[in-house]
Amino acid sequence: MIGSGRLACATACVWLGLTGAASATASVACTGVDDTDTSVLLTLGRVPVLAVVNAIIEADGTVYATNPPAGEDAEVILFGQGYTDQERLWADFTDPNVEEIIITLRLERAYDGKTAAEAGVLRIVGQGAYAVTCETG
C-alpha cells in the first residue's frame, strides 16, 4: 500500500508530465483571400492528435470564439473534431450544445524545401464559404 504522501507526489508528477506535453502550442493564422476582414486564429496543443486549445473566427462582422474574452461580443463555439498531418488540417466546430457542426475549416498544405503554402476553405453554415490563406507558426 502506498502512503498518502507518496500517492499525492506520484499523482502530481503524472499530471505535470501530462500538462507539460500539452502546454507547448502552435498557431494557425488565416486571412480571407477576397476579404481581409475574414480571419481564423487557432491555438493548437502539441499532442499526438489535433487539439484546438482556442479558436477565434471572424467573417462578415460576426466573431465566433471557443473562449471569448469577458465582455467580448462573440458567438460561442466548441471544437468538435479534427484531423491534421503534414498535408492537411481539418477542423469542425459545433454550437455550445454540440447539436450541429456550424463551422468547418479545410486547409491543404504544400512544402518544397524552405517554402510552404497553406490555403483552404472556411465554411460557416447559413453564412457562407470563404477562401483563406494561412500560416502555421
Secondary structure, DSSP 8 states (H G I E B T S, - for coil): ---HHHHHHHHHHHHHHHHHHHH-EEEEEEEESS-TT-EEEEEEEESSSEEEEEEEEEETTEEEESS--TT---EE-EEEEEEE-SSEEEEEEE-TTSSSEEEEEEEEEEEETTEEEEEEEEEETTTEEEEEEEEE-
